[in-house]
Structure formats: structure tokens, C-alpha cells
Amino acid sequence: MGNTKPRSTRIRVAQIGVGYWGPNLLRNLLENSRFEVCLVCDASAERRAFVKETHPDLRLAADAGEALRDPGIDAVVIATPAATHAGLVLEALKKGKHVFVEKPMATSSADIDAIGAAARASGLVAMAGHTFLYNEAVRFVKRLIDDGELGEVRYIYGQRLNLGRIRSDVDAMWNLAPHDVSILQYWLNDPAPLSVTKHGMSYVQPDVNDVVFLNLVYPDNVMANLHVSWLDPHRVRRMTVVGSRKMAVYDDAAKDKVVIYDKGIDPMAAVGEDMAFDKMNYEKVYKLRSGEAAIPKILFREPLKTQMDHFADCILKKTPCLTGPEHARKVVRILEMADASVFEPAPGAR
């Protein structure tokens, strides 16, 4: 008999890209006992040197194709610029590999349709890295909505603001809004919005919006407004859900991630002068309710840990993927609808 080593029972994975977010993904892969990191690819010699310094035992390559061609690799994790996602994901699926790709899954809904079709045909997992759906605070608000604790959802508004990090490959909407659109869709059970309107403005770079306001109208008179900007004095990561019974604030930048407000305006019926039971005359009055604020105890777990556990479950247990092509497509389709509704500044406006 030869000296062939038995194949590992763990998922053999390669990571492509270790830029801004990549080190966090790599760390979680290395800490997860169900993955075996076999290869890390990055075209940048500087980023490969960074990995070599922090993880000297890892095999490195400059060419992503080395990971895609290796028959011993079961899955790839892709953390490259958004414009490269579709091509890399489709090639990985073609080579028989499960795929986790950072958001957005692709920059067009047509490309995501192709990814979904390829994944279904091959029985492989294609998962988008919409990390906030694996955040325990976001999931807690989801349970509040689903259990009727907030009543009927009336409207939701969110802000994702910061000073920098400015990009030139995508605008502030495509960079920041996928997070909040993904959360909106998750909370509302992935409906298709009836309308999407975008107002954006470019101040720092020509034709690259630094600030964007998105307005979405959903069925059942649910409205949402999102404000994203990398040109703001404050770092804000907050979303507010206004329900008919209560209201909830999810603030990712605060110590208390979720606060529930027992506040609202309740209609009341007042009996009028005509007391005949067959001719009851009711006059509507309204009662302002301002009750206590409740801060639930939420056990924090790094969302990336939960996300990577889910990726492993999808591969090993055939668990339906929470952020697969169906969810990823709806997020990207909303951004496409927003771009199609672009607000044109008046002549002479900056």
C-alpha cells in the first residue's frame, strides 16, 4: 500500500482575497473546527506578506485560479472587489466548489440568476455574506416583529453614516445600503417593494454618490427610509421600527443593541349622545401612550462565527441557506431599482 493520507473529514476551504474584510473571514475560518484552510490567494504581494506574518503555516498563492483548479478544495470564500464576484462565483461552481462570497453576491440581478441556476443544477451552496442577518440583535428584532410584539409594522427608517472610508469602485449606496436593505428584507419576510426612490449627490468624486437617501414602499402600507453616507461627522448604525403597539430601536454602535419603547397613539371610541343600540354614534378620539422603555438582554456572539457555522451547516447538513441567491437577488434588485429612479439635480446645481 502507498503512503496516501486519508482525506480530512473537515471542509477543505480556500480564501480568495484578504483585503479590508478578508482577515476577519480568515480568522473565523481558522477558528472553526469544521473547516480546514488549505490555501489563501491574493494578487497583492503586500497582503500575502501580511498573511505570512500572521499565519506562517498557511499556503499562499497570487493566482485565484490555483484555488479554483485544485480538486482537493471543497469550498471557496471570496472577499474581492464586487465587480469580480460574479465571474469568480460562477467559475467556482463550475469547478464543483461550494461558495461563500462577500456582499453583494454580484452587481446585477441577472448575474445572481445565473449563479442561482448554476448552484441548483450542481447541488452546491452559493451563500452571500450579508453578515447582519447573523447578528443576534437583528434576529431579536425579527422575533419581536414575527411574534406581534410591536403590532403591525408601520414604517422603518435607518442610518448608516461615517466619515470615510471613501471608495471609487462603487458609490455609498452600493457600499453601505446592502446591509440595511438586507435587514429590511429579513425583518419583513423578503417582500418585493412596490416602489424604490433614490436621491443621491456626489461631492468628493464626480459621479460617485457620497450620500444617498432611499425610500421604499412595501405592500400593506409599510414604508422604509434609508440614509447612507461616508461624508458625515457621526458614526451611526441605527434602525428604528415603528409598530402599531410598540417601537424598537436597533443600534449596532450602542452598548444596548435593542431598546423597546411602549409608545404609540391608540384610537379610542367615545359614546356619543345617541344611546340607542341600533344607532350607536361613536366619535373617535386618540390616546397618546408613552410607557416604559425595555432593554432586553441579548447574548452577543460574533456574527461572523454564526455565519460560518451556517455555511458549514448548509454544506454538511443541507440546511437551507438564509442568504442564498434568492435573498441576495432581492437586495441587488432593490439597488438596481434605486439606480433606475435616479434624481437629477437641477441645472447649475453642484
BAMARDO-974731 format. One record per atom (N, C-alpha, C): x, y, z. Coordinates in steps of 0.05 Angstrom, whole numbers, padded with zeros to 5 digits, always signed. Example, Ala and Ser with C-alpha at 12.3 -4.5 7.8 and 13.67 -1.06 7.14 Angstrom:
<recs>
+00264-00114+00156;+00246-00090+00156;+00264-00066+00156;+00257-00045+00142;+00273-00021+00143;+00258+00001+00157;
</recs>
This chain:
<recs>
+00017-00024+00000;+00000+00000+00000;+00018+00025+00000;+00007+00047-00012;+00023+00071-00013;+00020+00087+00012;+00032+00111+00012;+00032+00128+00036;+00010+00150+00034;-00011+00145+00018;-00032+00165+00015;-00046+00170+00042;-00047+00196+00049;-00060+00204+00074;-00091+00203+00071;-00105+00195+00091;-00134+00195+00090;-00144+00224+00087;-00165+00227+00071;-00177+00254+00067;-00189+00264+00092;-00186+00290+00098;-00197+00302+00122;-00227+00302+00120;-00240+00298+00143;-00270+00298+00144;-00280+00327+00146;-00262+00346+00149;-00270+00374+00150;-00273+00386+00122;-00286+00409+00120;-00290+00422+00095;-00263+00436+00087;-00252+00427+00065;-00226+00439+00056;-00232+00464+00041;-00223+00487+00051;-00231+00513+00040;-00207+00530+00032;-00211+00545+00011;-00191+00565+00003;-00204+00593+00005;-00189+00613+00013;-00199+00640+00013;-00186+00656-00009;-00202+00671-00023;-00192+00688-00045;-00197+00717-00037;-00175+00731-00031;-00178+00759-00023;-00175+00763+00007;-00155+00778+00016;-00152+00784+00044;-00147+00814+00048;-00165+00830+00036;-00162+00859+00038;-00175+00869+00064;-00193+00889+00062;-00204+00902+00085;-00219+00883+00104;-00237+00867+00093;-00253+00849+00109;-00242+00821+00110;-00225+00814+00092;-00215+00787+00089;-00202+00775+00115;-00186+00791+00130;-00174+00780+00154;-00194+00770+00174;-00217+00783+00176;-00238+00774+00195;-00250+00747+00186;-00254+00744+00160;-00264+00719+00150;-00243+00697+00154;-00218+00702+00149;-00197+00682+00152;-00195+00674+00181;-00196+00693+00199;-00194+00686+00228;-00217+00667+00236;-00241+00672+00227;-00264+00656+00234;-00262+00628+00221;-00252+00627+00197;-00248+00600+00184;-00228+00584+00200;-00206+00597+00209;-00185+00582+00224;-00195+00573+00251;-00213+00589+00263;-00223+00582+00290;-00246+00562+00289;-00257+00557+00266;-00280+00538+00263;-00269+00510+00257;-00275+00491+00275;-00264+00464+00273;-00275+00448+00250;-00296+00458+00236;-00307+00443+00214;-00294+00451+00187;-00276+00471+00188;-00262+00480+00164;-00232+00474+00166;-00220+00468+00144;-00191+00465+00142;-00181+00484+00120;-00168+00505+00128;-00159+00525+00108;-00134+00515+00094;-00137+00510+00068;-00115+00497+00053;-00099+00517+00036;-00111+00540+00030;-00098+00559+00012;-00110+00587+00015;-00093+00607+00014;-00102+00635+00014;-00090+00649-00011;-00108+00661-00026;-00099+00674-00051;-00103+00704-00050;-00084+00720-00059;-00087+00748-00062;-00066+00758-00082;-00075+00775-00101;-00057+00785-00122;-00036+00804-00110;-00041+00815-00087;-00023+00835-00075;-00002+00821-00059;+00024+00827-00066;+00046+00815-00050;+00046+00826-00022;+00037+00850-00018;+00035+00862+00009;+00015+00847+00026;-00008+00839+00015;-00028+00825+00030;-00019+00796+00036;-00005+00784+00017;+00005+00757+00022;+00026+00758+00044;+00042+00779+00044;+00062+00782+00065;+00049+00785+00093;+00026+00799+00093;+00011+00803+00118;+00002+00776+00128;-00009+00759+00110;-00019+00733+00119;+00004+00715+00128;+00026+00717+00113;+00050+00701+00121;+00060+00708+00148;+00058+00734+00155;+00068+00743+00181;+00049+00734+00204;+00023+00735+00198;+00003+00729+00219;-00003+00699+00220;-00001+00685+00197;-00007+00656+00196;+00014+00642+00180;+00038+00639+00191;+00061+00629+00175;+00058+00601+00163;+00040+00585+00173;+00037+00558+00164;+00018+00555+00140;+00005+00577+00132;-00015+00575+00111;-00001+00576+00083;-00012+00560+00065;-00002+00560+00037;-00014+00585+00023;+00003+00599+00008;-00005+00624-00005;-00002+00622-00035;-00018+00638-00049;-00016+00639-00079;-00025+00667-00088;-00014+00676-00110;-00022+00701-00122;-00046+00698-00140;-00049+00675-00152;-00069+00670-00172;-00093+00656-00160;-00117+00668-00162;-00141+00655-00152;-00147+00629-00166;-00138+00627-00191;-00143+00603-00206;-00131+00578-00193;-00110+00582-00177;-00098+00559-00163;-00118+00546-00144;-00134+00563-00131;-00155+00552-00114;-00178+00539-00129;-00185+00551-00152;-00207+00540-00167;-00200+00514-00182;-00175+00511-00189;-00166+00487-00203;-00160+00464-00185;-00156+00469-00159;-00148+00448-00141;-00171+00429-00135;-00171+00404-00143;-00193+00385-00139;-00196+00377-00110;-00176+00383-00093;-00178+00376-00065;-00192+00397-00048;-00199+00419-00060;-00213+00440-00045;-00243+00438-00049;-00258+00438-00027;-00287+00434-00028;-00302+00460-00031;-00291+00482-00020;-00306+00507-00019;-00286+00530-00021;-00296+00553-00031;-00280+00577-00031;-00295+00600-00018;-00280+00617-00004;-00291+00641+00008;-00279+00664-00007;-00297+00681-00019;-00288+00703-00037;-00292+00730-00023;-00270+00745-00021;-00271+00772-00009;-00255+00791-00027;-00265+00794-00051;-00251+00810-00071;-00270+00834-00079;-00261+00853-00096;-00279+00874-00104;-00305+00864-00116;-00326+00879-00112;-00353+00870-00120;-00355+00863-00150;-00341+00878-00167;-00342+00873-00195;-00332+00846-00204;-00315+00834-00187;-00304+00807-00193;-00321+00784-00183;-00341+00790-00167;-00355+00768-00153;-00369+00748-00172;-00384+00758-00191;-00399+00740-00209;-00381+00720-00223;-00360+00731-00235;-00342+00713-00250;-00329+00692-00233;-00319+00700-00209;-00306+00681-00191;-00326+00660-00181;-00350+00669-00173;-00370+00651-00162;-00378+00630-00183;-00384+00639-00207;-00393+00621-00229;-00371+00601-00236;-00346+00610-00236;-00324+00592-00242;-00320+00572-00220;-00323+00580-00195;-00320+00561-00172;-00342+00540-00173;-00367+00548-00179;-00389+00529-00181;-00384+00510-00204;-00373+00520-00226;-00367+00503-00249;-00346+00482-00242;-00328+00489-00224;-00307+00471-00215;-00316+00453-00192;-00342+00454-00185;-00353+00436-00164;-00348+00445-00136;-00345+00471-00131;-00339+00480-00104;-00362+00497-00093;-00368+00493-00067;-00386+00510-00053;-00374+00538-00050;-00391+00558-00049;-00381+00586-00049;-00394+00603-00027;-00377+00617-00013;-00385+00639+00004;-00373+00664-00008;-00389+00684-00014;-00379+00709-00026;-00389+00733-00011;-00371+00752-00007;-00379+00776+00007;-00401+00791-00008;-00417+00807+00006;-00438+00822-00006;-00426+00844-00024;-00440+00851-00046;-00463+00837-00057;-00453+00812-00072;-00471+00793-00075;-00464+00768-00089;-00454+00774-00117;-00467+00793-00130;-00459+00803-00156;-00470+00831-00158;-00462+00845-00179;-00472+00873-00183;-00496+00875-00201;-00507+00853-00209;-00532+00854-00225;-00549+00830-00217;-00575+00833-00219;-00594+00811-00212;-00592+00789-00233;-00585+00797-00258;-00582+00777-00279;-00559+00758-00272;-00537+00768-00262;-00514+00751-00254;-00522+00733-00231;-00538+00744-00212;-00546+00727-00190;-00565+00705-00199;-00582+00711-00219;-00599+00690-00231;-00581+00667-00242;-00560+00675-00255;-00542+00654-00267;-00528+00638-00244;-00521+00652-00223;-00508+00638-00200;-00528+00619-00187;-00553+00628-00183;-00573+00611-00171;-00578+00586-00188;-00580+00590-00214;-00585+00567-00232;-00562+00547-00231;-00537+00558-00231;-00514+00540-00230;-00512+00525-00204;-00518+00538-00182;-00517+00525-00156;-00539+00503-00154;-00563+00509-00163;-00584+00489-00163;-00577+00465-00180;-00567+00470-00204;-00561+00448-00222;-00539+00430-00212;-00520+00441-00196;-00497+00425-00186;-00501+00416-00158;-00523+00425-00145;-00527+00417-00117;-00507+00429-00098;-00496+00452-00105;-00476+00465-00088;-00488+00490-00074;-00474+00498-00053;-00482+00521-00037;-00470+00546-00049;-00486+00567-00053;-00477+00593-00060;-00489+00612-00039;-00471+00624-00023;-00480+00640+00000;-00468+00667-00001;-00485+00688+00004;-00475+00715+00004;-00470+00724+00033;-00449+00740+00037;-00441+00748+00064;-00457+00772+00075;-00483+00770+00076;-00499+00790+00089;-00498+00785+00119;-00476+00795+00131;-00469+00787+00159;-00490+00795+00179;-00504+00817+00175;-00522+00827+00196;-00546+00808+00201;-00552+00790+00182;-00573+00771+00187;-00565+00749+00207;-00539+00749+00214;-00529+00730+00234;-00522+00745+00260;-00531+00769+00262;-00527+00786+00286;-00551+00780+00306;-00544+00773+00331;-00565+00766+00350;-00585+00788+00355;-00576+00813+00354;-00594+00836+00359;-00614+00838+00336;-00604+00835+00311;-00622+00836+00288;-00642+00814+00289;-00633+00790+00297;-00651+00767+00300;-00672+00771+00322;-00664+00785+00343;-00682+00791+00365;-00705+00809+00355;-00698+00829+00340;-00719+00847+00329;-00737+00832+00310;-00726+00813+00294;-00742+00796+00276;-00762+00781+00292;-00754+00770+00315;-00773+00755+00332;-00795+00773+00343;-00788+00798+00351;-00808+00817+00360;-00829+00822+00339;-00820+00825+00314;-00839+00831+00292;-00856+00806+00287;-00843+00783+00285;-00858+00758+00278;-00878+00750+00300;-00871+00756+00325;-00889+00748+00347;-00911+00769+00352;-00911+00791+00337;-00931+00811+00340;-00927+00829+00364;-00903+00829+00376;-00898+00845+00399;-00900+00875+00393;-00893+00882+00368;-00893+00911+00360;-00920+00918+00347;-00937+00898+00343;-00962+00903+00328;-00956+00903+00298;-00972+00917+00283;-00967+00918+00254;-00945+00938+00249;-00926+00930+00232;-00904+00948+00225;-00915+00971+00208;-00910+00995+00216;-00919+01018+00201;-00897+01029+00183;-00874+01035+00195;-00851+01044+00178;-00825+01038+00193;-00804+01038+00177;-00777+01032+00187;-00758+01053+00175;-00740+01064+00191;-00720+01082+00180;-00693+01075+00192;-00672+01079+00176;-00645+01072+00185;-00625+01091+00175;-00603+01093+00189;-00580+01109+00182;-00554+01093+00185;-00538+01094+00164;-00511+01081+00165;-00492+01103+00155;-00479+01116+00174;-00464+01140+00168;-00435+01138+00179;-00417+01152+00166;-00389+01153+00176;-00374+01174+00161;-00351+01182+00170;-00333+01200+00156;-00312+01182+00143;-00314+01176+00117;-00297+01156+00104;-00309+01128+00110;-00299+01109+00101;-00279+01102+00082;-00291+01105+00054;-00280+01125+00039;-00290+01131+00012;-00279+01111-00008;-00296+01103-00027;-00288+01085-00048;-00294+01097-00075;-00281+01087-00095;-00285+01098-00122;-00297+01077-00141;-00297+01051-00133;-00308+01030-00150;-00338+01028-00148;-00349+01036-00124;-00378+01036-00120;-00385+01062-00105;-00410+01070-00106;-00418+01093-00091;-00427+01085-00062;-00435+01105-00047;-00442+01100-00019;-00466+01081-00017;-00484+01082-00036;-00507+01064-00035;-00499+01035-00038;-00484+01029-00059;-00475+01002-00064;-00456+00992-00043;-00442+01010-00030;-00423+01002-00009;-00437+00997+00017;-00456+01014+00025;-00467+01013+00052;-00496+01003+00053;-00512+01010+00033;-00541+01003+00035;-00547+00973+00033;-00530+00956+00020;-00537+00928+00021;-00541+00916+00049;-00527+00927+00069;-00531+00918+00096;-00559+00923+00105;-00568+00948+00102;-00594+00956+00113;-00617+00945+00096;-00614+00943+00070;-00634+00931+00053;-00637+00902+00060;-00615+00888+00065;-00616+00860+00073;-00632+00857+00099;-00626+00874+00118;-00640+00873+00144;-00670+00878+00140;-00677+00899+00124;-00705+00905+00119;-00719+00881+00107;-00707+00869+00087;-00719+00846+00074;-00723+00823+00093;-00703+00818+00110;-00705+00797+00130;-00727+00802+00150;-00729+00826+00161;-00749+00832+00180;-00777+00830+00168;-00780+00837+00143;-00807+00838+00130;-00813+00813+00114;-00796+00792+00117;-00800+00766+00103;-00797+00768+00073;-00777+00784+00064;-00768+00785+00036;-00790+00793+00016;-00806+00813+00021;-00826+00821+00001;-00813+00837-00022;-00826+00839-00044;-00817+00856-00066;-00829+00884-00061;-00813+00905-00059;-00824+00931-00055;-00840+00941-00079;-00860+00957-00073;-00877+00968-00095;-00862+00990-00109;-00846+01005-00095;-00830+01026-00108;-00805+01032-00092;-00785+01041-00106;-00759+01048-00094;-00750+01075-00107;-00744+01094-00090;-00735+01120-00100;-00709+01128-00087;-00690+01137-00103;-00663+01144-00094;-00658+01174-00099;-00648+01188-00078;-00637+01215-00081;-00609+01214-00071;-00590+01219-00089;-00562+01218-00082;-00547+01242-00093;-00524+01248-00081;-00508+01271-00091;-00478+01264-00088;-00463+01273-00108;-00434+01270-00109;-00421+01296-00102;-00404+01295-00081;-00390+01319-00073;-00360+01317-00075;-00349+01293-00069;-00320+01289-00068;-00309+01280-00095;-00322+01261-00108;-00314+01250-00133;-00336+01253-00153;-00330+01259-00178;-00351+01261-00199;-00365+01235-00203;-00392+01236-00203;-00409+01213-00210;-00407+01190-00190;-00397+01195-00166;-00397+01175-00144;-00412+01187-00120;-00436+01178-00116;-00452+01190-00094;-00439+01185-00067;-00435+01207-00052;-00425+01205-00025;-00447+01201-00005;-00471+01211-00011;-00494+01209+00007;-00518+01201-00010;-00534+01183+00001;-00558+01174-00013;-00581+01171+00007;-00605+01179-00001;-00629+01174+00014;-00647+01155-00003;-00654+01133+00008;-00671+01113-00006;-00698+01112+00008;-00719+01114-00008;-00746+01110+00002;-00759+01086-00011;-00769+01067+00005;-00781+01043-00005;-00810+01041+00005;-00828+01033-00012;-00856+01028-00004;-00862+00999-00009;-00871+00985+00012;-00878+00957+00011;-00908+00953+00012;-00917+00928+00006;-00946+00923+00009;-00955+00928+00038;-00981+00931+00042;-00993+00936+00068;-00985+00963+00080;-00979+00982+00063;-00973+01009+00071;-00948+01011+00089;-00930+00993+00086;-00905+00995+00101;-00885+01012+00085;-00873+01031+00098;-00854+01049+00085;-00827+01047+00099;-00805+01050+00084;-00779+01050+00096;-00762+01072+00083;-00745+01084+00100;-00727+01104+00090;-00699+01098+00101;-00679+01098+00083;-00652+01092+00090;-00634+01116+00082;-00616+01124+00100;-00597+01145+00095;-00569+01134+00099;-00554+01134+00077;-00526+01124+00079;-00507+01145+00069;-00484+01147+00082;-00465+01167+00075;-00437+01160+00086;-00416+01167+00070;-00389+01165+00081;-00378+01194+00084;-00397+01213+00085;-00389+01241+00087;-00406+01254+00110;-00402+01244+00134;-00418+01252+00157;-00401+01254+00182;-00407+01273+00200;-00390+01276+00224;-00394+01254+00245;-00415+01238+00242;-00422+01218+00262;-00420+01190+00251;-00412+01171+00269;-00413+01143+00262;-00439+01132+00272;-00458+01126+00255;-00485+01117+00262;-00491+01091+00249;-00502+01072+00264;-00511+01046+00254;-00537+01040+00267;-00558+01053+00260;-00583+01051+00275;-00607+01047+00256;-00626+01030+00265;-00651+01026+00251;-00674+01026+00271;-00696+01039+00264;-00719+01042+00282;-00744+01030+00268;-00758+01013+00283;-00783+01001+00273;-00806+01013+00289;-00824+01025+00274;-00848+01037+00287;-00871+01018+00282;-00882+01007+00303;-00905+00989+00301;-00930+01002+00313;-00953+00989+00309;-00978+00999+00319;-00980+00996+00349;-00965+00977+00361;-00966+00973+00390;-00941+00984+00404;-00918+00978+00394;-00893+00987+00406;-00873+00995+00384;-00851+01005+00393;-00830+01013+00374;-00803+01002+00384;-00785+00995+00366;-00760+00984+00373;-00737+00998+00358;-00715+01002+00372;-00691+01014+00360;-00669+00993+00362;-00657+00987+00339;-00633+00971+00338;-00609+00989+00332;-00590+00990+00350;-00567+01008+00347;-00542+00991+00350;-00529+00986+00328;-00505+00968+00328;-00481+00982+00341;-00482+01009+00343;-00459+01023+00354;-00463+01029+00384;-00485+01021+00396;-00491+01026+00424;-00485+01002+00441;-00482+01007+00467;-00478+00985+00486;-00503+00968+00487;-00527+00981+00489;-00552+00967+00489;-00562+00966+00460;-00559+00942+00448;-00564+00940+00419;-00594+00943+00412;-00612+00936+00430;-00640+00938+00424;-00654+00951+00448;-00671+00970+00442;-00688+00983+00462;-00717+00982+00451;-00736+00973+00468;-00764+00971+00460;-00779+00993+00475;-00794+01009+00460;-00809+01031+00472;-00839+01024+00471;-00851+01025+00494;-00880+01021+00496;-00894+01048+00490;-00892+01057+00466;-00903+01083+00458;-00920+01080+00433;-00940+01097+00431;-00957+01097+00408;-00980+01116+00411;-00997+01117+00390;-01022+01133+00391;-01044+01113+00386;-01062+01110+00406;-01083+01090+00404;-01110+01103+00399;-01125+01093+00380;-01152+01103+00376;-01171+01093+00398;-01189+01110+00407;-01209+01102+00427;-01236+01109+00416;-01257+01095+00426;-01284+01100+00418;-01299+01113+00441;-01310+01137+00436;-01326+01151+00456;-01355+01150+00449;-01372+01142+00468;-01401+01140+00462;-01413+01168+00460;-01427+01173+00439;-01440+01199+00434;-01466+01202+00449;-01481+01222+00441;-01506+01228+00455;-01528+01208+00448;-01528+01197+00424;-01548+01178+00416;-01542+01151+00428;-01557+01142+00448;-01550+01118+00462;-01566+01094+00452;-01582+01097+00431;-01598+01075+00420;-01578+01054+00409;-01582+01028+00417;-01562+01008+00410;-01561+01004+00380;-01583+01009+00365;-01582+01006+00337;-01572+01030+00322;-01567+01052+00337;-01557+01077+00325;-01534+01088+00341;-01516+01070+00349;-01494+01080+00366;-01477+01100+00350;-01471+01122+00362;-01456+01143+00350;-01429+01145+00364;-01408+01137+00350;-01381+01137+00361;-01364+01159+00350;-01351+01173+00367;-01333+01194+00358;-01304+01185+00365;-01287+01184+00345;-01260+01175+00350;-01244+01196+00365;-01230+01187+00386;-01210+01204+00399;-01185+01187+00401;-01163+01200+00407;-01137+01186+00407;-01123+01190+00433;-01111+01169+00442;-01096+01170+00467;-01066+01167+00461;-01050+01186+00471;-01021+01184+00469;-01010+01166+00491;-00996+01145+00483;-00985+01126+00502;-00955+01129+00503;-00944+01134+00526;-00915+01137+00529;-00907+01121+00554;-00903+01095+00549;-00897+01077+00572;-00867+01073+00576;-00860+01052+00589;-00832+01047+00596;-00816+01037+00572;-00790+01042+00573;-00771+01031+00554;-00759+01006+00566;-00757+00985+00550;-00746+00960+00559;-00721+00953+00544;-00701+00945+00558;-00675+00937+00546;-00671+00907+00550;-00676+00891+00529;-00674+00862+00532;-00645+00854+00534;-00640+00832+00548;-00614+00820+00550;-00609+00802+00526;-00589+00810+00510;-00583+00795+00486;-00554+00784+00488;-00551+00759+00487;-00524+00747+00489;-00510+00750+00462;-00488+00766+00463;-00474+00772+00439;-00456+00749+00430;-00456+00743+00404;-00438+00725+00392;-00429+00737+00366;-00403+00736+00361;-00394+00749+00336;-00410+00738+00312;-00423+00757+00297;-00439+00748+00275;-00424+00730+00254;-00399+00736+00250;-00383+00720+00231;-00381+00691+00240;-00380+00687+00266;-00379+00659+00276;-00404+00644+00269;-00427+00657+00274;-00453+00646+00267;-00455+00641+00237;-00446+00661+00222;-00447+00659+00193;-00431+00635+00182;-00407+00632+00192;-00390+00609+00183;-00402+00582+00192;-00414+00582+00216;-00427+00557+00225;-00450+00551+00205;-00465+00571+00197;-00487+00567+00178;-00477+00557+00151;-00455+00568+00142;-00443+00559+00117;-00436+00529+00119;-00424+00521+00141;-00417+00493+00145;-00442+00476+00146;-00463+00485+00160;-00488+00470+00161;-00501+00467+00134;-00500+00488+00118;-00511+00486+00090;-00497+00465+00074;-00470+00463+00078;-00455+00443+00062;-00459+00415+00074;-00456+00412+00100;-00455+00385+00112;-00483+00374+00118;-00502+00392+00125;-00528+00383+00134;-00550+00390+00114;-00543+00403+00092;-00562+00411+00072;-00583+00431+00083;-00575+00446+00103;-00592+00467+00115;-00598+00488+00094;-00624+00496+00090;-00629+00518+00071;-00614+00543+00078;-00603+00556+00058;-00585+00579+00062;-00601+00604+00066;-00597+00617+00089;-00611+00642+00095;-00604+00664+00076;-00579+00666+00067;-00571+00687+00049;-00561+00676+00023;-00577+00658+00012;-00570+00646-00014;-00578+00665-00037;-00578+00655-00062;-00583+00672-00085;-00610+00686-00084;-00631+00673-00073;-00657+00685-00073;-00657+00711-00057;-00646+00710-00032;-00644+00735-00016;-00625+00755-00029;-00602+00745-00038;-00582+00763-00049;-00593+00778-00074;-00609+00764-00090;-00621+00776-00114;-00640+00799-00107;-00656+00794-00086;-00675+00815-00079;-00661+00840-00069;-00639+00837-00055;-00624+00860-00046;-00613+00876-00070;-00601+00862-00088;-00589+00874-00111;-00610+00886-00129;-00633+00873-00132;-00654+00883-00149;-00665+00909-00138;-00666+00912-00112;-00675+00937-00100;-00655+00960-00106;-00629+00954-00105;-00609+00974-00112;-00610+00981-00141;-00616+00962-00158;-00620+00967-00187;-00644+00986-00191;-00666+00980-00177;-00690+00997-00179;-00683+01025-00170;-00667+01027-00149;-00659+01053-00139;-00643+01069-00160;-00624+01055-00173;-00608+01068-00194;-00625+01077-00217;-00646+01062-00223;-00664+01069-00245;-00681+01093-00239;-00683+01100-00213;-00700+01122-00206;-00684+01147-00199;-00659+01149-00209;-00640+01169-00201;-00652+01197-00203;-00648+01213-00181;-00656+01241-00180;-00635+01257-00196;-00644+01273-00214;-00626+01290-00229;-00625+01318-00217;-00602+01328-00208;-00601+01355-00197;-00609+01376-00218;-00620+01398-00208;-00628+01420-00226;-00603+01431-00240;-00607+01443-00264;-00584+01455-00278;-00570+01476-00261;-00544+01475-00260;-00529+01494-00244;-00524+01484-00215;-00537+01462-00207;-00532+01452-00180;-00505+01439-00180;-00493+01439-00156;-00466+01428-00154;-00468+01398-00156;
</recs>
